[in-house]
Amino acid sequence: MVRTGSLCLRGRSVLFRSAAMAVAALLVTAAEVEAAPERIVILRHGEKHDLYRLCDIGIERSRALAASLLGKDAAGSLFAGRARPDAFLAITLHTLELAAPSAAAWGKPVIMYPVLPTSRTRTDLTRALNERTREAAADVMRNRLGNTVVMVWEHHHIADRKLEEEFRGQKVTLRQLLNLDRLDAVPRDWPDDVYDYFWIVDYPASGADTPVRFEMRKQEFPDPYRALPANDWGQARRLPPRCRG
């Protein structure tokens, strides 16, 4: 009886140990899923022609980004010495059109959180952009999309203090949702006239969700894209009639 009981107890011990290991494995997996990425690159869509497409300058910008900064083997790659980008994200047709050449250079799809132009009111459109931005940020910050993510976004939903005030008590911009508001260096607004900057955000290797580094970097292109319009952060710029903001 004693031996039988002893064997039973040992069996339970093995079962308990196995169960504990399984729970620990699940906790590790959950921690990995919830960890912030290592780097997020944020940029705005290119110059627009209408609600559905970029103008010729915006299209040229998309090609320049792929050839010079964001595409595979780009001469001035933002990913030099780092892991390749794991995902390219977009939210509107304009952001999709800008991101597509760079994503294609890496053989990757553009992951869409789509808000398409419709007959809906401006308020309804803004609310849809709010919701899709929240969904995208949640996926990024839970590390569901990889350690290096490129987000091509609508600029009011990158940073806009008026939008944040309008939806006080909610998080609706990437500035809020990616915890960039914890850093003093991050601007409160993305200016209407600025198309030629990156926000580069780094998070700690521990997976914590507070950024440890923020950089605003101007897009600078060699020939044959050197003539693309460029202005400094906050500097006004007039678009040609064929393009719109």
C-alpha positions as CSV (number, residue, x, y, z in Angstrom):
1,M,0.0,0.0,0.0
2,V,2.8,2.3,0.9
3,R,4.6,1.6,-2.4
4,T,1.5,2.1,-4.4
5,G,0.8,5.3,-2.6
6,S,4.3,6.4,-3.2
7,L,4.1,5.7,-6.9
8,C,0.8,7.6,-7.1
9,L,2.3,10.6,-5.3
10,R,5.3,10.5,-7.7
11,G,3.0,10.3,-10.6
12,R,1.1,13.3,-9.3
13,S,4.4,15.1,-8.8
14,V,5.2,14.5,-12.4
15,L,1.8,15.7,-13.5
16,F,2.0,18.8,-11.4
17,R,5.5,19.5,-12.7
18,S,4.3,19.1,-16.3
19,A,1.4,21.3,-15.7
20,A,3.6,24.0,-14.2
21,M,6.0,23.9,-17.1
22,A,3.0,24.2,-19.5
23,V,1.7,27.2,-17.7
24,A,5.2,28.8,-17.6
25,A,5.5,28.2,-21.4
26,L,2.2,29.9,-21.9
27,L,3.3,32.9,-19.8
28,V,6.5,33.2,-21.7
29,T,4.6,33.1,-25.0
30,A,2.1,35.7,-23.7
31,A,5.0,38.0,-22.6
32,E,6.6,37.7,-26.1
33,V,3.3,38.6,-27.8
34,E,2.7,41.6,-25.5
35,A,6.2,42.9,-25.9
36,A,6.7,46.2,-27.9
37,P,8.7,46.0,-31.1
38,E,12.2,47.2,-31.4
39,R,11.7,49.9,-34.0
40,I,8.7,51.7,-35.6
41,V,9.2,53.9,-38.7
42,I,6.4,56.4,-39.2
43,L,5.8,58.5,-42.3
44,R,3.0,60.3,-44.0
45,H,1.4,59.5,-47.3
46,G,2.6,61.4,-50.4
47,E,1.1,64.4,-52.1
48,K,-2.5,63.7,-53.3
49,H,-4.3,64.2,-56.6
50,D,-7.8,63.5,-55.2
51,L,-9.5,61.2,-52.6
52,Y,-8.3,58.1,-54.4
53,R,-4.8,58.5,-55.7
54,L,-1.5,60.4,-55.3
55,C,-0.5,63.1,-57.7
56,D,2.6,62.8,-59.9
57,I,4.8,64.2,-57.1
58,G,3.4,61.7,-54.5
59,I,4.0,58.8,-57.0
60,E,7.5,60.0,-57.5
61,R,8.0,60.2,-53.8
62,S,6.8,56.6,-53.4
63,R,9.4,55.4,-56.0
64,A,12.2,57.5,-54.4
65,L,11.5,56.0,-51.0
66,A,11.7,52.5,-52.3
67,A,14.9,53.2,-54.3
68,S,16.7,55.3,-51.7
69,L,15.5,54.7,-48.2
70,L,12.9,52.0,-47.5
71,G,13.3,49.4,-50.2
72,K,15.6,46.4,-50.2
73,D,19.2,47.4,-51.2
74,A,18.3,51.1,-51.0
75,A,21.4,53.2,-51.1
76,G,20.6,55.1,-47.9
77,S,18.6,52.4,-46.3
78,L,17.0,53.1,-42.9
79,F,17.6,49.4,-42.2
80,A,21.3,49.3,-42.8
81,G,23.0,47.2,-40.1
82,R,19.6,46.2,-38.7
83,A,17.1,43.4,-39.3
84,R,14.9,43.8,-42.4
85,P,11.5,45.3,-42.0
86,D,8.9,42.8,-40.8
87,A,5.8,44.6,-41.9
88,F,4.5,47.6,-43.8
89,L,1.2,49.1,-42.6
90,A,-1.2,51.5,-44.3
91,I,-4.7,52.9,-43.6
92,T,-5.9,54.8,-46.7
93,L,-5.5,54.4,-50.4
94,H,-2.9,57.2,-50.4
95,T,-0.9,55.5,-47.7
96,L,-1.2,52.2,-49.5
97,E,0.1,53.8,-52.8
98,L,3.1,55.3,-51.0
99,A,4.0,52.1,-49.2
100,A,3.5,49.6,-52.0
101,P,6.8,50.1,-53.9
102,S,8.9,49.8,-50.8
103,A,7.0,46.7,-49.5
104,A,7.2,45.1,-53.0
105,A,11.0,45.6,-53.0
106,W,11.2,43.3,-49.9
107,G,8.6,40.9,-51.3
108,K,6.1,41.8,-48.6
109,P,2.4,42.7,-48.8
110,V,1.1,46.0,-47.3
111,I,-1.0,45.2,-44.3
112,M,-4.1,47.3,-44.5
113,Y,-6.3,48.7,-41.8
114,P,-8.6,50.1,-44.4
115,V,-10.6,53.3,-44.3
116,L,-11.8,54.0,-47.8
117,P,-13.3,57.3,-49.2
118,T,-17.1,57.0,-49.2
119,S,-20.1,59.3,-48.9
120,R,-19.9,59.2,-45.1
121,T,-19.7,62.4,-43.2
122,R,-16.4,63.9,-42.1
123,T,-17.2,62.9,-38.5
124,D,-17.9,59.3,-39.5
125,L,-14.7,59.2,-41.5
126,T,-12.7,60.5,-38.5
127,R,-14.3,57.9,-36.2
128,A,-13.4,55.2,-38.7
129,L,-9.8,56.4,-38.8
130,N,-9.7,56.5,-35.0
131,E,-10.8,52.9,-34.8
132,R,-8.5,51.5,-37.4
133,T,-5.6,53.5,-35.9
134,R,-6.3,51.9,-32.5
135,E,-6.4,48.4,-34.0
136,A,-3.1,48.9,-35.9
137,A,-1.3,50.3,-32.9
138,A,-2.6,47.5,-30.7
139,D,-1.2,44.9,-33.1
140,V,2.1,46.7,-33.4
141,M,2.5,47.1,-29.6
142,R,1.7,43.5,-28.9
143,N,4.5,42.5,-31.3
144,R,2.1,40.7,-33.6
145,L,3.7,42.1,-36.7
146,G,7.4,41.8,-35.9
147,N,10.3,43.8,-34.4
148,T,10.7,46.4,-37.1
149,V,7.5,47.9,-38.5
150,V,6.9,50.7,-41.0
151,M,3.6,52.6,-40.6
152,V,2.6,54.9,-43.5
153,W,-0.3,56.9,-42.0
154,E,-2.7,59.8,-42.4
155,H,-1.0,62.7,-40.7
156,H,-3.8,63.9,-38.4
157,H,-3.8,60.4,-36.9
158,I,0.0,60.5,-36.4
159,A,-0.1,63.7,-34.2
160,D,-2.8,66.3,-34.0
161,R,-3.6,68.1,-30.7
162,K,-7.0,69.3,-31.9
163,L,-8.0,65.8,-32.8
164,E,-6.8,64.6,-29.4
165,E,-8.8,67.4,-27.7
166,E,-11.9,66.6,-29.7
167,F,-11.7,63.0,-28.5
168,R,-10.5,63.7,-25.0
169,G,-10.4,60.6,-22.9
170,Q,-9.7,58.4,-25.9
171,K,-6.4,57.6,-27.6
172,V,-6.8,58.3,-31.3
173,T,-3.3,59.3,-32.6
174,L,-0.1,57.2,-33.0
175,R,1.5,59.8,-30.7
176,Q,-0.8,58.6,-27.9
177,L,-1.2,54.9,-28.8
178,L,2.5,54.2,-29.3
179,N,3.3,56.1,-26.0
180,L,5.3,58.8,-27.9
181,D,3.6,61.4,-25.6
182,R,5.9,60.2,-22.9
183,L,8.8,61.9,-24.6
184,D,9.1,65.6,-24.6
185,A,10.9,65.7,-28.0
186,V,7.9,64.4,-29.9
187,P,5.9,67.2,-31.6
188,R,2.2,67.6,-30.7
189,D,1.2,68.0,-34.4
190,W,2.3,66.8,-37.8
191,P,2.1,69.9,-40.0
192,D,-0.2,70.0,-43.0
193,D,2.6,71.1,-45.4
194,V,5.2,68.4,-44.4
195,Y,5.5,65.2,-46.5
196,D,9.2,64.6,-46.3
197,Y,10.0,63.4,-42.8
198,F,10.3,60.1,-40.9
199,W,9.6,59.6,-37.2
200,I,11.9,56.8,-36.1
201,V,11.0,55.3,-32.7
202,D,13.1,52.7,-30.8
203,Y,11.9,50.7,-27.8
204,P,14.1,48.8,-25.2
205,A,15.2,45.2,-25.8
206,S,13.2,44.2,-22.7
207,G,10.0,44.7,-24.6
208,A,8.8,47.6,-22.4
209,D,6.4,49.9,-24.1
210,T,8.0,53.3,-23.3
211,P,10.2,54.5,-26.2
212,V,13.9,55.1,-25.4
213,R,14.8,57.0,-28.6
214,F,13.0,59.3,-31.0
215,E,14.4,60.8,-34.2
216,M,12.9,63.1,-36.8
217,R,14.8,62.5,-40.0
218,K,14.3,64.4,-43.3
219,Q,13.9,62.4,-46.5
220,E,16.9,63.2,-48.7
221,F,17.2,61.7,-52.1
222,P,20.0,61.4,-54.6
223,D,19.5,61.6,-58.4
224,P,17.2,61.0,-60.2
225,Y,14.9,62.1,-57.3
226,R,16.9,65.0,-55.9
227,A,14.4,67.5,-57.3
228,L,11.5,66.2,-55.2
229,P,10.0,69.0,-53.2
230,A,11.4,69.3,-49.7
231,N,10.8,71.7,-46.8
232,D,11.9,71.8,-43.2
233,W,9.7,70.7,-40.4
234,G,7.0,73.4,-39.9
235,Q,8.0,75.4,-43.0
236,A,5.1,76.3,-45.2
237,R,5.0,75.0,-48.7
238,R,2.7,75.6,-51.6
239,L,1.6,72.6,-53.6
240,P,1.2,72.9,-57.4
241,P,-2.5,73.0,-58.6
242,R,-2.4,69.3,-59.7
243,C,-1.7,68.3,-56.1
244,R,-3.6,68.7,-52.9
245,G,-2.9,68.3,-49.2
